[in-house]
Amino acid sequence: MTDRNAVRRGYDALAEDYQRARGESEHDERRLDSLAERLPTDARVLDAGCGDGRPVSTRLGEHDVDVVSLDFSRSQLSLASEHLSTESLAQGDMTSLPFDADSFDAVCAFGSFIHIPKSEHEAVLREFERVLEPDGWLLFTTGCSNWEGRNPDWLESGVAMEWDILGVDETHDLLEGVGFAVEETWVFADELDDGNDDSKFPLVLAQVAQT
């Protein structure tokens, strides 16, 4: 099982390495542009696991969306402060979001949910549903297949990183179980893709189900 504290320490240690390795993604930008079109005027969005603020916080900011950028890594938030207002930054954990219910019109979690232990995936999705408005949207990264693992030298940084991933079908089942309706799923190669399916991280778009 993934150790979330190890993940946090890893991102603290390799924040700048990750920033250099992570390029811009036209796929991500198109999905975020499409999400922005679905949002109401004066929308508020949570970027859960924001990293340095790219792509979610920066891209949605171009649409004049009010984004709250949350990460549990102080080093990542420090990098994000170079692009974003410090007033929009928050340190916290996705398993217990420091926000009231119905606080956001959308939640995005790009490259962050895949580090949460599988045993806590449902709890995190319930937290996302809790902080969303009744018709709110969720756009997040999952995996193609059920996989967990550890790289002791990720990005050739000398720093270890861990992942804990459910496949698309199981993720869809969890979403429906906690009150989401899956709208669409896109599968495409990640910028750090090494050519196999375990390195492809689908984006899933879901909406809080109408009751």
Phi and psi restraints in degrees (value plus and minus 20) as a CYANA .aco file:
   2 THR   PHI     -83.9   -43.9
   2 THR   PSI     118.4   158.4
   3 ASP   PHI    -115.9   -75.9
   3 ASP   PSI      88.0   128.0
   4 ARG   PHI     -82.8   -42.8
   4 ARG   PSI     -52.2   -12.2
   5 ASN   PHI     -86.7   -46.7
   5 ASN   PSI     -55.0   -15.0
   6 ALA   PHI     -86.5   -46.5
   6 ALA   PSI     -57.8   -17.8
   7 VAL   PHI     -83.6   -43.6
   7 VAL   PSI     -64.6   -24.6
   8 ARG   PHI     -81.9   -41.9
   8 ARG   PSI     -66.1   -26.1
   9 ARG   PHI     -82.0   -42.0
   9 ARG   PSI     -58.2   -18.2
  10 GLY   PHI     -82.4   -42.4
  10 GLY   PSI     -66.8   -26.8
  11 TYR   PHI     -89.0   -49.0
  11 TYR   PSI     -51.2   -11.2
  12 ASP   PHI     -81.6   -41.6
  12 ASP   PSI     -61.2   -21.2
  13 ALA   PHI     -98.8   -58.8
  13 ALA   PSI     -52.4   -12.4
  14 LEU   PHI    -134.1   -94.1
  14 LEU   PSI       2.8    42.8
  15 ALA   PHI     -72.2   -32.2
  15 ALA   PSI     -67.6   -27.6
  16 GLU   PHI     -91.9   -51.9
  16 GLU   PSI     -55.4   -15.4
  17 ASP   PHI     -81.7   -41.7
  17 ASP   PSI     -63.2   -23.2
  18 TYR   PHI     -85.9   -45.9
  18 TYR   PSI     -60.4   -20.4
  19 GLN   PHI     -80.9   -40.9
  19 GLN   PSI     -60.8   -20.8
  20 ARG   PHI     -89.9   -49.9
  20 ARG   PSI     -57.0   -17.0
  21 ALA   PHI     -97.4   -57.4
  21 ALA   PSI     -48.3    -8.3
  22 ARG   PHI    -106.0   -66.0
  22 ARG   PSI      90.4   130.4
  23 GLY   PHI    -109.5   -69.5
  23 GLY   PSI    -197.9  -157.9
  24 GLU   PHI     -98.8   -58.8
  24 GLU   PSI     127.6   167.6
  25 SER   PHI    -144.7  -104.7
  25 SER   PSI      98.2   138.2
  26 GLU   PHI     -83.8   -43.8
  26 GLU   PSI     -54.0   -14.0
  27 HIS   PHI     -81.3   -41.3
  27 HIS   PSI     -69.9   -29.9
  28 ASP   PHI     -79.9   -39.9
  28 ASP   PSI     -64.4   -24.4
  29 GLU   PHI     -83.5   -43.5
  29 GLU   PSI     -60.0   -20.0
  30 ARG   PHI     -85.1   -45.1
  30 ARG   PSI     -61.4   -21.4
  31 ARG   PHI     -85.5   -45.5
  31 ARG   PSI     -57.8   -17.8
  32 LEU   PHI     -90.3   -50.3
  32 LEU   PSI     -58.2   -18.2
  33 ASP   PHI     -81.8   -41.8
  33 ASP   PSI     -62.2   -22.2
  34 SER   PHI     -85.8   -45.8
  34 SER   PSI     -59.7   -19.7
  35 LEU   PHI     -81.6   -41.6
  35 LEU   PSI     -64.2   -24.2
  36 ALA   PHI     -77.3   -37.3
  36 ALA   PSI     -55.2   -15.2
  37 GLU   PHI     -88.4   -48.4
  37 GLU   PSI     -43.4    -3.4
  38 ARG   PHI    -105.1   -65.1
  38 ARG   PSI     -33.6     6.4
  39 LEU   PHI    -106.0   -66.0
  39 LEU   PSI     131.6   171.6
  40 PRO   PHI     -94.3   -54.3
  40 PRO   PSI     146.0   186.0
  41 THR   PHI     -80.2   -40.2
  41 THR   PSI     123.2   163.2
  42 ASP   PHI      42.4    82.4
  42 ASP   PSI      13.9    53.9
  43 ALA   PHI     -87.5   -47.5
  43 ALA   PSI     133.4   173.4
  44 ARG   PHI    -144.1  -104.1
  44 ARG   PSI     109.2   149.2
  45 VAL   PHI    -146.1  -106.1
  45 VAL   PSI     121.5   161.5
  46 LEU   PHI    -120.4   -80.4
  46 LEU   PSI     103.9   143.9
  47 ASP   PHI    -117.5   -77.5
  47 ASP   PSI      76.1   116.1
  48 ALA   PHI    -110.1   -70.1
  48 ALA   PSI      92.2   132.2
  49 GLY   PHI      62.6   102.6
  49 GLY   PSI      36.3    76.3
  50 CYS   PHI     -93.7   -53.7
  50 CYS   PSI     -40.1    -0.1
  51 GLY   PHI      39.3    79.3
  51 GLY   PSI    -153.7  -113.7
  52 ASP   PHI    -104.6   -64.6
  52 ASP   PSI     -12.1    27.9
  53 GLY   PHI      82.9   122.9
  53 GLY   PSI     -31.4     8.6
  54 ARG   PHI    -120.6   -80.6
  54 ARG   PSI     124.0   164.0
  55 PRO   PHI    -113.2   -73.2
  55 PRO   PSI     -34.9     5.1
  56 VAL   PHI     -85.4   -45.4
  56 VAL   PSI     -78.6   -38.6
  57 SER   PHI     -82.4   -42.4
  57 SER   PSI     -63.2   -23.2
  58 THR   PHI     -90.5   -50.5
  58 THR   PSI     -63.3   -23.3
  59 ARG   PHI     -88.6   -48.6
  59 ARG   PSI     -66.2   -26.2
  60 LEU   PHI     -86.8   -46.8
  60 LEU   PSI     -49.9    -9.9
  61 GLY   PHI     -80.7   -40.7
  61 GLY   PSI     -51.0   -11.0
  62 GLU   PHI     -87.5   -47.5
  62 GLU   PSI     -40.1    -0.1
  63 HIS   PHI    -115.4   -75.4
  63 HIS   PSI      -8.6    31.4
  64 ASP   PHI      41.4    81.4
  64 ASP   PSI      11.8    51.8
  65 VAL   PHI    -107.3   -67.3
  65 VAL   PSI     118.8   158.8
  66 ASP   PHI     -99.2   -59.2
  66 ASP   PSI      90.5   130.5
  67 VAL   PHI    -133.2   -93.2
  67 VAL   PSI     111.4   151.4
  68 VAL   PHI    -120.8   -80.8
  68 VAL   PSI     103.6   143.6
  69 SER   PHI    -126.2   -86.2
  69 SER   PSI      95.4   135.4
  70 LEU   PHI    -137.2   -97.2
  70 LEU   PSI     117.1   157.1
  71 ASP   PHI    -171.3  -131.3
  71 ASP   PSI     135.0   175.0
  72 PHE   PHI    -115.8   -75.8
  72 PHE   PSI     -21.2    18.8
  73 SER   PHI    -118.4   -78.4
  73 SER   PSI     100.5   140.5
  74 ARG   PHI     -84.4   -44.4
  74 ARG   PSI     -55.8   -15.8
  75 SER   PHI     -86.0   -46.0
  75 SER   PSI     -59.7   -19.7
  76 GLN   PHI     -85.6   -45.6
  76 GLN   PSI     -60.3   -20.3
  77 LEU   PHI     -86.1   -46.1
  77 LEU   PSI     -53.9   -13.9
  78 SER   PHI     -82.6   -42.6
  78 SER   PSI     -62.9   -22.9
  79 LEU   PHI     -85.6   -45.6
  79 LEU   PSI     -59.8   -19.8
  80 ALA   PHI     -82.3   -42.3
  80 ALA   PSI     -52.2   -12.2
  81 SER   PHI     -86.0   -46.0
  81 SER   PSI     -35.7     4.3
  82 GLU   PHI     -94.2   -54.2
  82 GLU   PSI     -42.0    -2.0
  83 HIS   PHI    -130.8   -90.8
  83 HIS   PSI     -43.6    -3.6
  84 LEU   PHI    -145.4  -105.4
  84 LEU   PSI     138.5   178.5
  85 SER   PHI     -85.7   -45.7
  85 SER   PSI     114.6   154.6
  86 THR   PHI     -82.8   -42.8
  86 THR   PSI     -42.4    -2.4
  87 GLU   PHI     -88.1   -48.1
  87 GLU   PSI     -40.7    -0.7
  88 SER   PHI    -112.5   -72.5
  88 SER   PSI     -21.5    18.5
  89 LEU   PHI    -117.6   -77.6
  89 LEU   PSI     123.3   163.3
  90 ALA   PHI    -165.2  -125.2
  90 ALA   PSI     118.8   158.8
  91 GLN   PHI    -116.8   -76.8
  91 GLN   PSI     112.8   152.8
  92 GLY   PHI    -199.2  -159.2
  92 GLY   PSI     155.7   195.7
  93 ASP   PHI    -134.8   -94.8
  93 ASP   PSI     117.1   157.1
  94 MET   PHI     -85.0   -45.0
  94 MET   PSI     -42.6    -2.6
  95 THR   PHI     -94.3   -54.3
  95 THR   PSI     -35.3     4.7
  96 SER   PHI    -171.3  -131.3
  96 SER   PSI      60.5   100.5
  97 LEU   PHI     -88.2   -48.2
  97 LEU   PSI     114.6   154.6
  98 PRO   PHI    -104.8   -64.8
  98 PRO   PSI      30.4    70.4
  99 PHE   PHI    -159.1  -119.1
  99 PHE   PSI     133.3   173.3
 100 ASP   PHI     -92.7   -52.7
 100 ASP   PSI     143.2   183.2
 101 ALA   PHI     -82.6   -42.6
 101 ALA   PSI     130.0   170.0
 102 ASP   PHI      39.2    79.2
 102 ASP   PSI      18.4    58.4
 103 SER   PHI    -111.6   -71.6
 103 SER   PSI     -38.6     1.4
 104 PHE   PHI    -153.7  -113.7
 104 PHE   PSI     130.5   170.5
 105 ASP   PHI    -107.4   -67.4
 105 ASP   PSI     -39.2     0.8
 106 ALA   PHI    -176.3  -136.3
 106 ALA   PSI     131.9   171.9
 107 VAL   PHI    -144.5  -104.5
 107 VAL   PSI     113.2   153.2
 108 CYS   PHI    -139.8   -99.8
 108 CYS   PSI     120.5   160.5
 109 ALA   PHI    -161.2  -121.2
 109 ALA   PSI      67.1   107.1
 110 PHE   PHI    -114.7   -74.7
 110 PHE   PSI      97.4   137.4
 111 GLY   PHI      50.6    90.6
 111 GLY   PSI      -5.4    34.6
 112 SER   PHI    -136.4   -96.4
 112 SER   PSI     -62.2   -22.2
 113 PHE   PHI     -78.9   -38.9
 113 PHE   PSI     -49.4    -9.4
 114 ILE   PHI     -90.2   -50.2
 114 ILE   PSI     -27.3    12.7
 115 HIS   PHI    -118.6   -78.6
 115 HIS   PSI     -25.9    14.1
 116 ILE   PHI     -98.6   -58.6
 116 ILE   PSI     114.5   154.5
 117 PRO   PHI     -74.2   -34.2
 117 PRO   PSI     119.0   159.0
 118 LYS   PHI     -74.2   -34.2
 118 LYS   PSI     -54.9   -14.9
 119 SER   PHI     -83.5   -43.5
 119 SER   PSI     -35.7     4.3
 120 GLU   PHI    -131.4   -91.4
 120 GLU   PSI     -17.2    22.8
 121 HIS   PHI     -78.7   -38.7
 121 HIS   PSI     -66.3   -26.3
 122 GLU   PHI     -82.5   -42.5
 122 GLU   PSI     -62.1   -22.1
 123 ALA   PHI     -82.6   -42.6
 123 ALA   PSI     -59.4   -19.4
 124 VAL   PHI     -87.3   -47.3
 124 VAL   PSI     -62.7   -22.7
 125 LEU   PHI     -82.8   -42.8
 125 LEU   PSI     -55.2   -15.2
 126 ARG   PHI     -86.6   -46.6
 126 ARG   PSI     -56.3   -16.3
 127 GLU   PHI     -84.5   -44.5
 127 GLU   PSI     -62.2   -22.2
 128 PHE   PHI     -79.7   -39.7
 128 PHE   PSI     -65.6   -25.6
 129 GLU   PHI     -83.7   -43.7
 129 GLU   PSI     -56.8   -16.8
 130 ARG   PHI     -83.2   -43.2
 130 ARG   PSI     -63.1   -23.1
 131 VAL   PHI    -104.7   -64.7
 131 VAL   PSI     -25.2    14.8
 132 LEU   PHI    -108.6   -68.6
 132 LEU   PSI     129.5   169.5
 133 GLU   PHI     -82.2   -42.2
 133 GLU   PSI     140.9   180.9
 134 PRO   PHI     -76.2   -36.2
 134 PRO   PSI     -44.8    -4.8
 135 ASP   PHI    -134.6   -94.6
 135 ASP   PSI       5.3    45.3
 136 GLY   PHI     -92.7   -52.7
 136 GLY   PSI     143.8   183.8
 137 TRP   PHI    -132.6   -92.6
 137 TRP   PSI     128.6   168.6
 138 LEU   PHI    -146.6  -106.6
 138 LEU   PSI     106.7   146.7
 139 LEU   PHI    -149.2  -109.2
 139 LEU   PSI      95.7   135.7
 140 PHE   PHI    -171.5  -131.5
 140 PHE   PSI     142.9   182.9
 141 THR   PHI    -112.0   -72.0
 141 THR   PSI     114.1   154.1
 142 THR   PHI    -149.3  -109.3
 142 THR   PSI    -177.8  -137.8
 143 GLY   PHI    -144.7  -104.7
 143 GLY   PSI     144.4   184.4
 144 CYS   PHI     -93.3   -53.3
 144 CYS   PSI     -55.0   -15.0
 145 SER   PHI    -159.5  -119.5
 145 SER   PSI     146.2   186.2
 146 ASN   PHI     -94.7   -54.7
 146 ASN   PSI      97.3   137.3
 147 TRP   PHI    -176.8  -136.8
 147 TRP   PSI     124.9   164.9
 148 GLU   PHI    -160.7  -120.7
 148 GLU   PSI     128.5   168.5
 149 GLY   PHI    -194.3  -154.3
 149 GLY   PSI     157.9   197.9
 150 ARG   PHI    -161.3  -121.3
 150 ARG   PSI     115.0   155.0
 151 ASN   PHI    -133.2   -93.2
 151 ASN   PSI      95.0   135.0
 152 PRO   PHI     -93.7   -53.7
 152 PRO   PSI     -31.2     8.8
 153 ASP   PHI    -161.4  -121.4
 153 ASP   PSI      39.2    79.2
 154 TRP   PHI     -87.9   -47.9
 154 TRP   PSI     116.9   156.9
 155 LEU   PHI      38.5    78.5
 155 LEU   PSI       2.5    42.5
 156 GLU   PHI      34.8    74.8
 156 GLU   PSI      16.8    56.8
 157 SER   PHI    -117.2   -77.2
 157 SER   PSI     -31.2     8.8
 158 GLY   PHI      60.0   100.0
 158 GLY   PSI     -13.6    26.4
 159 VAL   PHI    -133.2   -93.2
 159 VAL   PSI     118.2   158.2
 160 ALA   PHI    -101.9   -61.9
 160 ALA   PSI     129.1   169.1
 161 MET   PHI    -160.4  -120.4
 161 MET   PSI     130.3   170.3
 162 GLU   PHI    -148.8  -108.8
 162 GLU   PSI     130.3   170.3
 163 TRP   PHI    -154.8  -114.8
 163 TRP   PSI     132.4   172.4
 164 ASP   PHI    -165.5  -125.5
 164 ASP   PSI      85.5   125.5
 165 ILE   PHI    -145.6  -105.6
 165 ILE   PSI     113.7   153.7
 166 LEU   PHI    -116.5   -76.5
 166 LEU   PSI     130.9   170.9
 167 GLY   PHI     -90.8   -50.8
 167 GLY   PSI     151.6   191.6
 168 VAL   PHI     -79.7   -39.7
 168 VAL   PSI     -67.4   -27.4
 169 ASP   PHI     -81.7   -41.7
 169 ASP   PSI     -64.6   -24.6
 170 GLU   PHI     -86.2   -46.2
 170 GLU   PSI     -56.1   -16.1
 171 THR   PHI     -85.5   -45.5
 171 THR   PSI     -62.1   -22.1
 172 HIS   PHI     -79.1   -39.1
 172 HIS   PSI     -63.3   -23.3
 173 ASP   PHI     -81.6   -41.6
 173 ASP   PSI     -62.6   -22.6
 174 LEU   PHI     -82.8   -42.8
 174 LEU   PSI     -63.5   -23.5
 175 LEU   PHI     -78.0   -38.0
 175 LEU   PSI     -68.5   -28.5
 176 GLU   PHI     -84.3   -44.3
 176 GLU   PSI     -53.8   -13.8
 177 GLY   PHI     -88.7   -48.7
 177 GLY   PSI     -47.1    -7.1
 178 VAL   PHI    -120.8   -80.8
 178 VAL   PSI     -16.7    23.3
 179 GLY   PHI      90.0   130.0
 179 GLY   PSI       1.9    41.9
 180 PHE   PHI    -129.0   -89.0
 180 PHE   PSI     132.6   172.6
 181 ALA   PHI    -131.0   -91.0
 181 ALA   PSI     102.7   142.7
 182 VAL   PHI     -93.3   -53.3
 182 VAL   PSI     107.3   147.3
 183 GLU   PHI    -114.3   -74.3
 183 GLU   PSI     -67.6   -27.6
 184 GLU   PHI    -184.1  -144.1
 184 GLU   PSI     134.7   174.7
 185 THR   PHI    -155.4  -115.4
 185 THR   PSI     112.1   152.1
 186 TRP   PHI    -137.8   -97.8
 186 TRP   PSI     114.4   154.4
 187 VAL   PHI    -137.5   -97.5
 187 VAL   PSI     103.3   143.3
 188 PHE   PHI    -173.4  -133.4
 188 PHE   PSI     142.6   182.6
 189 ALA   PHI     -87.7   -47.7
 189 ALA   PSI     116.6   156.6
 190 ASP   PHI     -98.2   -58.2
 190 ASP   PSI     135.5   175.5
 191 GLU   PHI     -78.5   -38.5
 191 GLU   PSI     -48.1    -8.1
 192 LEU   PHI    -119.9   -79.9
 192 LEU   PSI      -0.3    39.7
 193 ASP   PHI     -82.4   -42.4
 193 ASP   PSI     114.7   154.7
 194 ASP   PHI    -124.8   -84.8
 194 ASP   PSI      -8.1    31.9
 195 GLY   PHI      82.3   122.3
 195 GLY   PSI     -25.0    15.0
 196 ASN   PHI    -135.3   -95.3
 196 ASN   PSI     144.8   184.8
 197 ASP   PHI     -82.3   -42.3
 197 ASP   PSI     -49.4    -9.4
 198 ASP   PHI     -86.5   -46.5
 198 ASP   PSI     -33.8     6.2
 199 SER   PHI    -122.5   -82.5
 199 SER   PSI     -12.7    27.3
 200 LYS   PHI    -121.2   -81.2
 200 LYS   PSI     110.7   150.7
 201 PHE   PHI    -142.3  -102.3
 201 PHE   PSI      76.1   116.1
 202 PRO   PHI     -80.4   -40.4
 202 PRO   PSI     129.3   169.3
 203 LEU   PHI    -119.3   -79.3
 203 LEU   PSI     110.6   150.6
 204 VAL   PHI    -133.7   -93.7
 204 VAL   PSI     110.2   150.2
 205 LEU   PHI    -128.4   -88.4
 205 LEU   PSI     105.5   145.5
 206 ALA   PHI    -158.2  -118.2
 206 ALA   PSI     137.6   177.6
 207 GLN   PHI    -146.6  -106.6
 207 GLN   PSI     125.3   165.3
 208 VAL   PHI     -76.5   -36.5
 208 VAL   PSI     105.1   145.1
 209 ALA   PHI     -87.1   -47.1
 209 ALA   PSI     119.8   159.8
 210 GLN   PHI     -95.4   -55.4
 210 GLN   PSI     114.6   154.6
